[in-house]
Amino acid sequence: MRKFLFFAVTYSLFIIYGSLVPLDYRPIPFEQAWQSFKNIRYLSLGAASRADWIANIVLYIPLTFSLSVYCRHKSQSSWRIVWLSALILTLSLALAVTIEFCQQFFPPRTVSQNDLIAETIGSLVGLALGLTHGKRLLELFQHILSGGKGAFLASAGLYVIGYLAVSFFPYDFVTSFQELGDKLASGQDSLFISSSCGGLIRCSAKLTSEIVLAVPLGIFFGALLKWHPQRLTAVMLIGFIFGTVIEASQVLLVSGVAQGISVLTRILGMGLGEKLYKNIGARRSRTFINPALRKYIVIACLPYVLLLAGLNGWSWSNTYSDDVTGKLSDIHWLPFYYHYYTSESVALTSLLSVLFMYMPVGLGLWLWKNSGGYTLAGSKKFSAGLYAAGLAFALETSKLFLNGKHPDPTNLLISFISAYLTYAMADLMYGWFHQQQPEQHKPHPDASNNNDESETEQPDQKPPSTDRQSSSVAGKTLAALIFAALAWKLIDYPGNSPALCIVLVLYSLLIYRFPQAWLIALPALLPISDLSPWTGRLFFTEFDYFVLTTIAISCWRNRLASPFKNYSSGALLLLLLYAIFYTVSMIKGLLPIQPLDANAFSTYYSHYNSLRIAKGLYWALLLLPMLSFSLSRQKNATRYFGYGLLGGLTIVSLFAIAERAAFTGLFDFSSDFRITSTFYSMHTGGAHLDAFLLIGLPFIYLLLNNKPSHALFGLILFSGGLYTLLMTFSRGAYLALGVEFIALFIGLLIGYKRLLSQQQPKWLWASAMVILAIAISTPVLQGRFIQHRFQQSDEEAQIRSSHWLNAINMMDSDWPTALWGMGLGTFPRSYFWNSIVQPMPATFSLKQDEPEPYLQLRGGAPLYLEQIIDVDAYTDYPLTFEYRAYASNSGLNIDICEKAVQHSFDCQSLSFNTGDSQNWRQFKQTINTREAGNKKDNLLAGTRVRPVKLILHNGQTDSVIDIKNIALLSPSKNNLLKNGDFTQDMDHWFFTADDHIPWRSENLWVQILFEQGWLGAILFTWLIMSAFLNLYKQLGHRQISPVILASLSGLVIIGIVDSCFDAPNIALISYLIIFLSLQIIDPKNEKRP
């Protein structure tokens, strides 16, 4: 495998040469160069410069790729490969930095941070591809060296990859609708033939080249589909797909040109390739090429030369230059000199054009040599190159006499390489097709289970282990990168990072030892893995630590399996399409990239809110291979997931009961207090708690199939879960629960009608649940608060429908928005800027334009910035801070309250008019907590369970107040506030809002339509319908299907009244439920109840 090392060294020299062309050295002092290099700029690149930036990414991919393939082949030790990978990355980055530094001495080269970033990305991509796909490349390379039809298929497969890679180069996709509009307005794209195709000769040559380049694709797919009864039709259909996808993608490339006729050329080329493959297969017995070909080669020489002359600028309308000597003196002989002064796409097109123009020389000479009885040995590759270079020399020299043309000496080199390689490949491939295959010996019947066959199949016969899984190098490398990222996040964690670290280590040991433990642990941990009111972190919560730890351990232990075994191709294709368009919407919401300042991850108005929302689906997709592994290894995997949901349901119910006991009492059904339990994502409203309860409640049915003690626990859990759901006072949740009961009953009735009639104990437990449900819900439904909400149902329906219509009206009216939506996570900022509904919500932001950071509060609809504090009742606490205001009517409210997420009690308020002063002022006043922090007379008497918070609020519309250096001093003069100087950005500060309308669309389908457009809404609906249909088909074959059916039904109903996917953890658990709904099951392996 030294060829890979040789290629890497040679390619490094090419990078150095290509990065310093045109080699115009200008000496500057080293100290000056070093100081300048330390202060290189980050450039704001437009669409025109994007191709150059992406070219830098592509440039470094082959280098690290070839080195990683070589090292992986030479070393079998996983740790050694990891360290070698680090060394390769270091060497590649060192080369990039060195070249960037040296470019200062070679103007007009530009040195920028952008180039270094691109080269780093390219190095990482090449290294990752080498580690993940290097082994496969080695296998293809070995096939090529071995010859025969295997070599042909291997080289054809590489050709397909290269063909696609070149088709999308330089990958300068548009990044905004303005760029797309400018691209379409240029008029270069056409439904038939683009105006940029050129004249008759040049355009015909381009279209012919497209046909010829598609021929190998036709040969490749013809070989793959040789079993197909309509092989030609199938290959031409693939050609249509290739052409349509490539030409459609050209519309999205800044430098791309799309034309409909190119779809036809690819269809024709691949059809010809299939016919050629069929013809070759029929004539394999012939050893030599027909000598009659020679006369056709001679006849073709003149038209070929005339065609070359036309492509090189000769025509009847040519005007001739008188300054031949001047043009000769102006020639730059440096190879690829002229390629530097054009764009990447034009340079690549020019290179490929010259290569293609001189390929007939190599092919013609090969046919000439091998059609006269010559053997394949002693081929004249070098001579073919010289003939082509001589022809190119004549044509390039002729440009001295043509106005508007200049010779390019590089074309001589390209022509030589083109003819040389064409001759060599024709020689090699002809040998493959006529290479004698090794004689196949039919094994003796008695030896059918021995020798090679036995050795080949023995590994497959060994049952896979679920405890100890071998891991690939790529898996361990990915796991190591995730662990490194987690370590960095732990160091930056604003809470008790050692405690979180210990918990994560224990969790890692658990799932390391027990492969299926994550199915129980993740759903159970979901409700208690958000400590944002204490940490202030909204975009990356503690639950994300557990998800990434799960992924890392699974990668390390190689607990990954292809989803194709557990899911149909149609379901996976649907999921793939949804994920692709979801990604487009995510990018749309992310752009334009917002600076990574203190406000990037502290408010939902940030463009990075798109990444926060996207976590729900992306985490689920990353967990899908692990879910497939568990489903393949453990038939009870779905039950384990259900038990995890029941664990989470238990935790949520306990916290909800404690919340009610602490604030209002368990049996006060008249107050307007609505619980949130541990779902702090409801600080801007939403039904996240409702959604989790509705997902988990149907799984209680699993406990009824077990021992009486389990069924009794299920009865208790049902009581707690039902009470919790009732205490949300959500009419939509009540309706969804009723639908769940009906769906579960119908599912069981359809699938297990006869069996259920024989299982009286189960019916007894179910009857007990019905009685409990009536007993628990009756006093709640008779309470004054829920009765008032029922009376407001019509009015609320009008408000919600108006809000949905307002959300749709806020969408842009262009077609990209109709297709892909406004972008993930864009609803809050779209409402803020585009909604006509008043009042607008208040805002907060952290400013860092002065030596000390400060908090800026803008007035509007109530929004509270708060922090949990540890204070005692009836105690004086000095409060100090600095402030300034920009209007005379500015007013700041400061409260110390016992506060749940949405409700406040026993508040001690401090309000004052700041006056109009743009200079910083000092404020100091003592505030007495009074009842706040006192032990209450409730079920939890003797303990202080109500959290006490300091709350900041600017309630004056159209006013701005700046605050800094906030301190609340204890009697021992310690500051009870964390990050009161805002030097740690917004850590430990949390915000809540009274008005929930500006933050969410209040309907799942409106949310998806708004953020993901019609494509996302249609595909998501299709996904849900497919899940329901698949569950219906499984009724009677899969015991848990009715349970999942009920759970999914509740999720759909609650989605009508709330956009619950704006909480990534709820989106994650919902997508996992959908994945389980789409699972393919074998009825033989399913145990009936």
Residue pairs with C-beta under 8 A, 6 or more apart in sequence:
1 69
1 70
1 73
1 74
1 138
2 70
4 66
4 67
4 69
4 70
4 73
5 66
5 67
5 70
7 62
7 66
8 63
8 66
8 67
8 70
11 62
11 63
11 66
12 63
12 95
15 59
15 60
15 63
15 95
15 99
16 95
16 99
18 59
18 336
19 99
19 103
19 109
20 99
20 102
20 103
20 106
20 109
21 334
21 336
21 337
21 340
22 106
22 332
22 334
22 337
22 340
23 106
23 334
24 106
24 107
24 108
25 105
25 106
26 105
26 106
26 107
27 105
28 104
28 105
33 101
33 104
33 105
36 104
36 111
37 100
37 101
37 104
37 111
40 100
40 111
40 112
40 113
40 116
41 112
41 113
42 112
42 113
42 114
43 49
43 110
43 112
43 113
43 114
45 53
45 114
47 172
47 174
47 175
47 179
47 182
47 254
48 254
50 172
50 175
50 254
51 170
51 171
51 172
51 254
51 255
51 343
51 344
51 345
52 343
52 344
53 114
53 115
53 118
54 118
54 170
54 171
54 172
54 344
55 170
55 344
56 115
56 118
56 119
56 122
57 118
57 119
57 121
57 122
57 125
58 122
58 169
58 170
58 171
59 119
59 122
60 92
60 96
60 119
60 122
60 123
60 126
61 122
61 123
61 125
61 126
61 129
62 126
63 92
63 95
63 123
63 126
64 88
64 89
64 92
64 122
64 123
64 124
64 126
64 127
64 130
65 126
65 127
65 129
65 130
65 134
66 130
67 88
67 91
67 92
67 130
68 84
68 85
68 88
68 126
68 127
68 129
68 130
68 131
68 134
69 130
69 134
69 137
69 138
71 81
71 84
71 85
71 88
72 81
72 130
72 131
72 134
72 135
72 138
72 473
73 134
73 138
75 81
75 84
78 471
78 473
78 476
81 131
81 473
81 477
82 473
82 476
82 477
82 480
85 127
85 131
85 477
88 127
89 123
89 124
89 127
92 119
92 123
92 126
92 127
93 119
93 120
93 123
96 115
96 116
96 119
96 120
96 123
97 116
100 111
100 115
100 116
100 119
101 111
103 109
103 110
103 111
104 111
128 474
131 473
131 474
131 477
132 474
139 154
140 154
140 155
140 157
140 158
141 154
143 150
143 151
143 153
143 154
144 151
144 154
144 155
145 151
147 431
147 432
147 435
148 432
148 435
148 437
149 223
149 432
149 433
149 437
151 432
152 223
152 429
152 432
152 433
153 220
153 223
153 224
155 429
156 216
156 219
156 220
156 223
157 220
159 216
159 217
159 220
160 217
160 220
163 213
163 216
163 217
164 246
166 348
166 352
167 246
167 249
168 246
168 249
168 253
169 344
169 345
169 348
170 253
170 255
170 343
170 344
170 345
170 348
171 253
172 253
172 254
172 255
172 345
173 252
173 253
173 254
174 180
174 183
174 252
174 253
174 254
175 587
175 591
176 591
176 592
177 814
177 816
177 817
179 254
180 252
180 816
183 189
183 251
183 252
183 254
184 251
187 195
188 194
188 195
188 196
188 257
189 250
189 251
189 257
189 258
189 259
190 258
190 259
190 260
191 259
191 260
192 259
192 260
192 261
193 203
193 259
193 260
193 261
194 257
194 258
194 259
196 257
197 203
197 206
197 207
197 259
198 206
201 307
201 310
201 311
202 310
202 311
205 307
205 311
207 261
207 262
207 265
209 353
209 356
210 262
210 265
210 266
210 269
211 265
211 266
211 268
211 269
211 272
212 269
212 356
213 269
213 356
214 239
214 242
214 265
214 266
214 268
214 269
214 270
214 272
214 273
215 269
215 270
215 272
215 273
215 276
216 273
217 238
217 239
217 242
217 266
217 269
217 270
217 273
218 235
218 239
218 269
218 270
218 271
218 272
218 273
218 274
218 275
218 276
218 277
219 273
219 274
219 276
219 277
220 273
221 234
221 235
221 238
221 270
221 273
221 274
222 231
222 235
222 273
222 274
222 277
222 278
223 277
225 231
225 234
225 235
228 234
231 274
231 278
232 271
232 274
232 275
235 270
235 271
235 273
235 274
236 267
236 270
236 271
236 274
238 270
239 266
239 267
239 268
239 269
239 270
239 271
240 263
240 266
240 267
242 266
242 270
243 262
243 263
243 264
243 265
243 266
243 267
244 263
246 262
246 266
247 258
247 259
247 260
247 262
247 263
248 258
249 256
250 256
250 257
250 258
251 258
255 343
255 344
255 345
255 346
256 345
280 433
284 433
284 434
287 434
288 370
288 371
288 373
289 367
289 370
289 371
290 371
291 371
291 372
291 373
292 371
293 367
293 368
293 371
294 367
294 368
294 371
294 372
297 364
297 367
297 368
300 360
300 364
301 364
304 360
305 391
308 357
308 391
308 395
309 395
309 398
311 353
311 357
312 395
312 396
312 398
312 399
312 405
313 399
313 402
313 404
313 405
314 398
314 402
318 402
318 403
319 402
319 403
320 401
320 402
320 403
321 327
321 400
321 401
321 402
321 403
324 400
324 401
327 400
327 406
327 407
328 400
330 406
331 406
331 407
331 409
332 338
332 409
333 409
335 409
335 410
335 413
336 410
337 410
338 408
338 410
339 347
339 350
339 351
339 410
342 350
351 414
354 392
354 411
354 414
354 415
354 418
355 414
355 417
355 418
356 418
357 415
357 418
358 388
358 391
358 392
358 414
358 415
358 418
358 419
359 418
359 419
359 422
361 384
361 387
361 388
361 391
361 415
361 418
361 419
361 422
362 381
362 384
362 385
362 388
362 418
362 419
362 420
362 421
362 422
362 423
362 424
362 426
363 422
363 423
363 426
365 380
365 383
365 384
365 387
365 419
365 423
366 379
366 384
366 422
366 423
366 426
366 427
367 426
369 379
369 380
370 376
370 430
376 427
376 430
376 431
379 423
379 424
379 427
380 423
381 420
381 423
381 424
381 427
382 420
384 419
384 420
384 422
384 423
385 415
385 416
385 417
385 419
385 420
385 423
386 416
387 419
388 415
388 416
388 418
388 419
388 420
389 412
389 413
389 415
389 416
389 419
391 415
392 411
392 412
392 414
392 415
392 416
393 412
395 411
396 407
396 408
396 409
396 411
396 412
397 407
399 405
399 406
399 407
400 407
443 451
443 453
464 633
466 515
466 516
466 633
466 634
467 513
467 515
469 515
469 557
469 558
469 559
470 558
471 479
471 555
471 556
471 557
471 558
472 558
475 555
475 556
475 558
475 560
476 555
476 556
478 552
478 555
479 552
479 553
479 555
479 556
482 548
482 549
482 551
482 552
482 555
483 552
485 548
486 504
486 545
486 548
486 549
486 552
489 540
489 545
490 497
490 500
490 501
490 504
490 545
491 497
493 500
493 535
494 535
494 536
494 537
494 978
494 979
494 984
494 987
494 988
495 531
495 534
495 535
500 542
500 545
504 545
504 546
504 549
507 521
507 546
507 549
508 549
508 553
510 517
510 521
511 517
511 518
511 521
511 549
511 550
511 553
511 554
512 553
512 557
515 557
515 559
515 629
515 630
515 633
515 634
516 630
516 633
516 634
516 637
516 640
518 550
518 553
518 554
518 626
519 627
519 630
519 637
519 640
519 641
519 644
520 640
520 641
520 643
520 644
520 647
521 546
521 644
522 546
522 547
522 550
522 644
523 641
523 644
523 645
523 647
523 648
523 696
523 1069
524 644
524 645
524 647
524 648
524 651
525 543
525 546
525 648
526 543
526 648
526 692
526 1065
526 1068
526 1069
527 648
527 651
527 652
527 655
527 677
527 678
527 679
527 692
528 651
528 655
528 678
529 541
529 542
529 543
529 545
529 546
529 1065
530 541
530 542
530 543
530 678
530 679
530 680
530 681
530 1065
531 537
531 541
531 542
532 538
532 541
532 680
532 681
532 990
533 680
533 683
533 866
533 868
533 901
533 947
533 990
534 868
534 988
534 990
535 987
535 988
536 602
536 979
536 986
536 987
536 988
536 989
536 990
537 601
537 987
538 601
538 602
538 604
538 612
539 601
539 608
539 609
539 611
539 612
540 601
541 1065
543 1065
544 615
544 619
547 619
547 622
547 623
547 1068
550 623
550 626
551 622
551 623
551 626
553 559
554 560
554 625
554 626
554 629
559 626
559 629
559 630
560 625
560 626
560 628
560 629
561 625
561 628
561 629
561 631
561 632
562 625
562 628
563 572
563 624
563 625
563 628
564 572
565 628
565 632
566 627
566 628
566 631
566 632
566 1079
566 1080
567 575
567 628
567 1075
567 1078
567 1079
567 1080
568 1078
568 1080
570 1026
571 1026
571 1030
571 1078
574 1019
574 1022
574 1023
574 1026
575 1023
575 1078
577 1019
578 1016
578 1019
578 1020
578 1023
579 617
579 621
581 820
581 1012
581 1013
581 1015
581 1016
581 1019
582 614
582 617
582 824
582 1012
582 1016
583 614
584 820
585 820
585 821
585 823
585 824
585 1011
585 1012
585 1013
585 1016
586 610
586 611
586 613
586 614
586 823
586 824
587 610
587 823
588 610
588 816
588 820
588 821
588 822
588 823
588 824
589 607
589 609
589 610
589 613
589 822
589 823
589 824
589 825
589 826
589 1011
590 607
590 608
590 610
590 611
590 823
590 824
591 607
591 823
592 607
593 607
594 600
594 606
594 607
594 608
597 846
597 848
598 846
598 848
598 853
598 982
598 985
598 986
599 606
599 845
599 846
599 986
600 606
600 608
601 608
601 985
602 846
602 985
602 986
603 843
603 844
603 845
603 991
604 612
604 684
604 825
604 828
604 829
604 999
605 828
605 829
605 832
605 843
606 829
609 824
609 825
609 826
609 828
609 829
610 823
610 824
610 825
610 826
611 825
612 825
612 1064
613 824
613 825
613 1011
613 1061
613 1062
613 1064
613 1067
614 824
614 825
614 1064
615 1064
615 1067
615 1068
616 1061
616 1063
616 1064
616 1065
616 1066
616 1067
616 1068
616 1070
616 1071
617 1067
617 1068
617 1071
619 1064
619 1068
620 1067
620 1068
620 1071
620 1072
620 1075
621 1071
623 1068
623 1072
624 1075
627 637
627 1072
627 1075
627 1076
630 637
630 640
631 637
631 638
631 1079
634 640
635 1085
638 1040
638 1044
638 1076
638 1079
639 702
639 1040
641 1072
641 1076
642 699
642 702
642 1040
642 1043
643 699
643 702
645 695
645 696
645 699
645 1069
646 696
646 699
646 700
646 702
646 703
646 717
648 692
648 696
649 692
649 693
649 696
649 697
649 699
649 700
649 717
649 720
649 721
650 717
650 720
651 678
652 677
652 678
652 679
652 689
652 692
652 693
652 696
652 721
652 724
653 717
653 720
653 721
653 723
653 724
654 720
655 677
655 678
656 675
656 677
656 689
656 720
656 723
656 724
656 727
657 666
657 720
657 723
657 724
658 940
658 945
659 675
659 676
659 677
659 900
660 666
660 673
660 675
660 727
661 938
661 939
661 940
661 945
662 936
662 938
662 940
662 945
662 946
663 673
663 900
663 903
663 905
663 946
664 671
664 673
665 938
665 939
666 939
667 779
669 779
669 780
669 782
669 783
669 784
669 785
669 786
670 783
670 784
670 785
671 785
672 785
673 900
673 903
674 727
674 728
674 729
674 730
674 902
674 903
675 689
675 724
675 727
675 728
675 900
676 682
676 689
676 900
676 901
676 902
677 689
677 724
679 688
679 689
679 692
679 1063
680 901
680 990
681 688
681 1062
681 1063
681 1065
681 1066
682 688
682 689
682 901
682 902
683 901
683 902
683 990
683 991
683 992
683 993
684 992
684 993
684 996
684 999
684 1000
685 993
685 996
685 999
685 1000
686 996
686 1000
686 1058
686 1059
686 1060
686 1062
686 1063
687 728
687 730
687 732
687 733
687 1054
687 1057
687 1058
687 1060
688 1060
688 1063
688 1065
688 1066
689 724
689 728
690 725
690 728
690 730
690 732
690 733
690 736
690 1054
690 1058
690 1060
691 1051
691 1054
691 1058
691 1060
691 1066
691 1070
692 1066
692 1069
693 721
693 724
693 725
693 728
693 733
694 725
694 733
694 736
694 737
694 740
694 1047
694 1050
694 1051
694 1053
694 1054
695 1047
695 1050
695 1051
695 1069
695 1070
695 1073
696 721
696 1047
697 718
697 721
697 722
697 725
697 737
697 740
697 1047
697 1050
698 740
698 744
698 1043
698 1044
698 1046
698 1047
698 1050
699 1043
699 1047
700 714
700 717
700 718
700 721
701 714
701 744
701 1042
701 1043
702 714
702 1040
702 1043
703 710
703 711
703 713
703 714
703 717
704 710
704 711
704 714
704 762
704 765
704 766
705 762
705 1039
705 1089
708 761
711 761
711 765
714 765
715 765
715 768
715 769
715 772
718 769
718 772
718 773
719 772
719 776
722 737
722 772
722 773
722 776
722 777
723 776
725 733
725 734
725 737
726 734
726 776
726 777
726 780
727 780
729 785
729 786
729 789
730 1057
731 789
731 790
731 793
731 796
731 1057
732 1053
732 1054
732 1056
732 1057
732 1058
733 1054
735 1053
736 1049
736 1050
736 1051
736 1053
736 1054
737 1050
739 1049
739 1050
739 1053
740 1046
740 1047
740 1049
740 1050
740 1053
741 1046
743 1042
743 1045
743 1046
743 1049
743 1050
744 1042
744 1043
744 1045
744 1046
747 1031
747 1035
747 1041
747 1042
747 1043
747 1045
747 1046
748 756
748 1042
749 756
750 1035
750 1036
751 1035
751 1036
751 1037
751 1041
751 1042
752 1036
752 1042
752 1088
752 1089
755 1088
755 1089
756 762
756 763
759 1089
780 786
781 787
789 796
800 1002
800 1003
800 1057
803 997
803 1001
803 1002
804 1001
804 1002
804 1003
804 1006
806 835
806 836
806 837
807 827
807 831
807 1001
807 1006
807 1010
808 1006
808 1009
808 1010
810 822
810 830
810 831
810 834
810 835
810 1010
811 817
811 818
811 821
811 822
811 830
811 1010
812 822
817 1013
818 1013
818 1014
819 1013
819 1014
819 1015
820 1012
820 1013
820 1015
820 1016
821 1008
821 1009
821 1010
821 1011
821 1012
821 1013
821 1016
822 830
822 1010
822 1011
823 1011
824 1011
824 1012
825 1011
825 1062
826 1010
826 1011
827 999
827 1000
827 1001
827 1007
827 1010
827 1011
827 1059
827 1062
828 998
828 999
830 1010
831 997
831 998
831 999
832 840
832 841
832 843
832 998
835 998
837 997
839 860
839 861
839 957
840 860
840 861
840 998
841 860
841 861
841 862
841 863
841 993
841 995
841 998
841 999
842 857
842 858
842 859
842 860
842 861
842 862
842 863
842 953
842 954
842 955
843 857
843 858
843 860
843 863
844 855
844 856
844 857
844 858
844 863
844 865
844 991
845 855
845 856
845 858
846 853
846 854
846 855
846 856
846 982
846 985
846 986
847 853
847 854
847 855
847 856
847 962
852 964
852 965
852 981
853 964
853 981
853 982
853 983
854 882
854 962
854 963
854 964
854 982
855 865
855 952
855 962
855 963
855 964
855 982
856 960
856 961
856 962
856 963
857 865
857 892
857 952
857 953
857 954
857 960
857 961
857 962
857 963
858 954
858 959
858 960
859 890
859 954
859 955
859 956
859 957
859 958
859 959
859 960
860 957
861 993
861 994
861 995
861 998
862 953
862 955
862 993
862 994
862 995
863 953
863 991
863 992
863 993
863 994
864 951
864 952
864 953
864 991
864 992
864 993
864 994
865 951
865 952
865 953
865 989
865 990
865 991
866 899
866 949
866 950
866 951
866 952
866 989
866 990
866 991
866 992
867 949
867 950
867 977
867 978
867 988
867 989
867 990
868 947
868 948
868 949
868 990
869 896
869 948
869 949
869 950
869 968
869 976
869 977
870 948
870 976
871 877
871 896
871 929
871 932
871 933
871 948
871 968
871 970
871 976
872 929
872 933
873 929
873 930
873 931
873 932
873 933
873 934
873 935
874 928
874 929
874 930
874 931
874 934
875 928
875 929
875 933
875 971
876 926
876 927
876 928
877 896
877 926
877 927
877 928
877 929
877 968
877 969
877 970
877 976
878 924
878 925
878 926
878 967
878 968
878 969
879 894
879 910
879 923
879 924
879 925
879 926
879 927
879 966
879 967
879 968
879 969
880 922
880 923
880 924
880 965
880 966
880 967
880 969
881 923
881 963
881 964
881 965
881 966
881 967
881 980
882 920
882 921
882 922
882 923
882 963
882 964
882 965
883 892
883 914
883 920
883 921
883 923
883 961
883 962
883 963
883 964
884 914
884 917
884 918
884 919
884 920
884 921
884 961
884 962
885 914
885 915
885 916
885 917
885 918
885 959
885 960
885 961
885 962
886 916
886 918
886 959
886 960
886 961
887 916
887 956
887 958
887 959
887 960
888 915
888 916
889 913
889 956
889 959
890 913
890 914
890 915
890 916
890 954
890 956
890 959
890 960
890 961
891 911
891 912
891 913
891 914
891 954
891 955
891 956
891 959
892 911
892 912
892 914
892 952
892 953
892 954
892 961
892 963
893 909
893 910
893 911
893 951
893 952
893 953
893 954
893 955
894 909
894 910
894 911
894 927
894 950
894 951
894 952
894 953
895 904
895 907
895 908
895 909
895 910
895 950
895 951
895 953
896 907
896 908
896 927
896 929
896 932
896 948
896 949
896 950
896 951
897 904
897 905
897 906
897 907
897 908
897 932
897 948
897 949
897 951
898 904
898 905
898 906
898 907
898 931
898 932
898 933
898 946
898 947
898 948
898 949
899 905
899 946
899 947
899 948
899 949
899 951
900 946
900 947
901 992
902 992
902 994
904 951
905 946
906 930
906 931
906 932
906 934
907 932
908 927
908 928
908 929
908 930
908 932
910 925
910 927
912 923
914 921
914 961
920 962
920 964
929 948
932 948
933 944
933 948
934 944
935 941
935 942
935 943
935 944
936 945
936 946
950 968
950 977
952 963
954 960
954 961
964 981
964 982
965 980
965 981
966 977
966 980
966 981
967 975
967 977
967 980
968 975
968 976
968 977
968 980
969 975
969 976
970 976
977 988
978 987
978 988
979 985
979 986
979 987
979 988
979 989
993 999
996 1002
999 1062
1000 1007
1000 1058
1000 1059
1000 1062
1001 1007
1001 1010
1001 1059
1002 1057
1002 1058
1002 1059
1003 1055
1003 1056
1003 1057
1003 1058
1003 1059
1004 1055
1004 1056
1004 1058
1004 1059
1004 1060
1004 1061
1005 1017
1005 1020
1005 1021
1005 1055
1005 1056
1006 1059
1007 1059
1007 1061
1007 1062
1008 1016
1008 1017
1008 1020
1008 1061
1009 1016
1009 1017
1012 1020
1023 1074
1023 1078
1024 1048
1024 1052
1024 1074
1026 1078
1027 1048
1027 1074
1027 1077
1027 1078
1028 1045
1028 1048
1028 1077
1030 1077
1030 1078
1030 1079
1031 1041
1031 1044
1031 1045
1031 1048
1031 1077
1032 1045
1034 1041
1034 1081
1035 1041
1035 1042
1035 1045
1037 1081
1037 1083
1037 1086
1038 1081
1038 1083
1038 1086
1039 1086
1039 1087
1039 1088
1039 1089
1044 1073
1044 1076
1044 1077
1045 1077
1047 1073
1048 1073
1048 1074
1048 1077
1051 1060
1051 1070
1051 1073
1054 1060
1060 1066
1060 1067
1060 1070
1061 1067
1061 1070
